Amino acid sequence: KTLCQFPETLLGDPKRRMRYFDPLRNEYFFDRNRPSFDAILYYYQSGGRIRRPVNVPIDIFSEEIRFYQLGEEAMEKFREDEGFLREEERPLPRRDFQRQVWLLFEYPESSGPARGIAIVSVLVILISIVIFCL
């Protein structure tokens, strides 16, 4: 009953879960991180609250969330609770010229000239600091 709350997840879907059933022992076996499993089970018991155990690294727990197919919403909640900032997608300007100028100044990795402008910008800042200190 607890697992059925989230039927789109690995544990919530009996068909997906059956793959991990061991008929000899009459149990499910997931060869995964044990402390993470306790937290994943808590996700089902609490109605969707996801909490990473202190002794489990963030990247391991993220992988467990993906493995158990808890979904993007659970991953977003987890990342938000861990302090990751959600990067807002900014739409690019529609006009081609504006878009090129935007990419040139906003994304230094977008092209060679953009990288050059970024380097010049950093140099100007460094020179300003040196002059200010004299």
C-alpha positions as CSV (number, residue, x, y, z in Angstrom):
1,K,0.0,0.0,0.0
2,T,2.9,2.4,0.8
3,L,4.6,1.7,-2.4
4,C,1.5,2.1,-4.5
5,Q,1.4,5.9,-3.7
6,F,4.0,6.4,-6.5
7,P,3.1,3.9,-9.3
8,E,5.4,5.5,-11.8
9,T,8.5,4.6,-9.8
10,L,10.5,1.4,-9.7
11,L,9.2,0.2,-6.3
12,G,5.7,1.5,-7.0
13,D,5.3,-0.5,-10.2
14,P,4.9,-4.3,-9.5
15,K,6.0,-5.1,-13.1
16,R,9.3,-3.1,-12.8
17,R,9.9,-4.4,-9.3
18,M,9.5,-8.0,-10.3
19,R,12.8,-7.9,-12.1
20,Y,14.5,-7.8,-8.7
21,F,12.5,-10.6,-7.1
22,D,14.5,-13.7,-5.9
23,P,12.0,-16.6,-5.9
24,L,14.4,-18.9,-4.0
25,R,14.5,-16.5,-1.0
26,N,11.0,-15.1,-1.7
27,E,12.3,-11.5,-1.4
28,Y,13.3,-8.6,-3.5
29,F,17.1,-7.9,-3.7
30,F,18.5,-4.5,-4.8
31,D,22.3,-4.6,-4.9
32,R,22.5,-0.9,-4.0
33,N,23.7,1.5,-1.3
34,R,21.9,0.4,2.0
35,P,21.7,3.8,3.8
36,S,20.3,5.3,0.6
37,F,17.6,2.6,0.5
38,D,16.4,3.6,3.9
39,A,16.0,7.1,2.7
40,I,14.3,6.0,-0.5
41,L,11.8,3.9,1.6
42,Y,11.2,6.9,3.7
43,Y,10.3,8.8,0.5
44,Y,7.4,6.4,0.1
45,Q,6.4,6.3,3.8
46,S,6.4,10.1,4.1
47,G,4.4,10.8,1.0
48,G,7.2,12.2,-1.1
49,R,9.7,13.8,1.3
50,I,13.3,13.1,0.2
51,R,16.1,13.4,2.6
52,R,19.7,12.3,2.0
53,P,21.5,10.4,4.8
54,V,24.4,12.4,6.2
55,N,26.8,9.5,5.5
56,V,25.9,9.2,1.8
57,P,27.6,11.5,-0.7
58,I,25.4,13.7,-2.9
59,D,26.4,12.1,-6.2
60,I,25.7,8.6,-4.9
61,F,22.3,9.6,-3.6
62,S,21.5,11.3,-6.9
63,E,22.3,8.1,-8.7
64,E,20.0,6.2,-6.3
65,I,17.1,8.6,-7.0
66,R,17.6,7.9,-10.7
67,F,17.9,4.1,-10.2
68,Y,14.6,4.0,-8.2
69,Q,13.0,6.2,-10.9
70,L,11.6,8.7,-8.4
71,G,11.3,11.3,-11.2
72,E,12.4,14.8,-11.9
73,E,10.2,16.4,-9.2
74,A,11.9,14.3,-6.5
75,M,15.3,15.1,-8.0
76,E,14.5,18.8,-8.0
77,K,13.3,18.7,-4.4
78,F,16.5,16.9,-3.4
79,R,18.8,19.4,-5.3
80,E,16.9,22.3,-3.7
81,D,17.2,20.9,-0.2
82,E,20.9,20.4,-0.8
83,G,21.4,24.0,-1.7
84,F,21.8,23.7,-5.5
85,L,20.5,26.8,-7.2
86,R,18.1,26.3,-10.0
87,E,19.5,28.0,-13.1
88,E,16.8,30.0,-14.8
89,E,16.6,29.6,-18.5
90,R,16.9,32.9,-20.2
91,P,15.4,33.1,-23.7
92,L,17.8,34.3,-26.3
93,P,16.9,37.4,-28.3
94,R,14.9,36.7,-31.4
95,R,16.9,38.9,-33.8
96,D,20.0,37.3,-35.1
97,F,22.3,40.3,-34.5
98,Q,21.1,40.7,-30.9
99,R,21.5,36.9,-30.3
100,Q,25.1,37.0,-31.6
101,V,26.0,40.0,-29.3
102,W,24.3,38.2,-26.4
103,L,26.2,35.0,-26.9
104,L,29.4,37.0,-27.4
105,F,29.2,38.7,-23.9
106,E,27.2,36.2,-21.9
107,Y,28.7,32.9,-22.9
108,P,32.5,33.0,-23.3
109,E,32.7,29.4,-24.3
110,S,30.3,29.9,-27.3
111,S,33.1,31.0,-29.7
112,G,36.7,32.1,-30.2
113,P,35.8,35.9,-30.2
114,A,33.7,35.4,-27.1
115,R,36.6,33.8,-25.3
116,G,38.8,36.7,-26.5
117,I,36.4,39.3,-25.1
118,A,36.3,37.4,-21.8
119,I,40.1,37.4,-21.5
120,V,40.3,41.1,-22.3
121,S,37.6,41.8,-19.7
122,V,39.5,39.9,-17.0
123,L,42.7,41.7,-18.0
124,V,41.0,45.1,-17.7
125,I,39.8,44.1,-14.2
126,L,43.3,42.9,-13.1
127,I,44.9,46.1,-14.4
128,S,42.3,48.2,-12.6
129,I,43.1,46.4,-9.4
130,V,46.8,46.9,-9.8
131,I,46.4,50.6,-10.5
132,F,44.1,51.0,-7.6
133,C,46.7,49.4,-5.3
134,L,49.5,51.7,-6.4
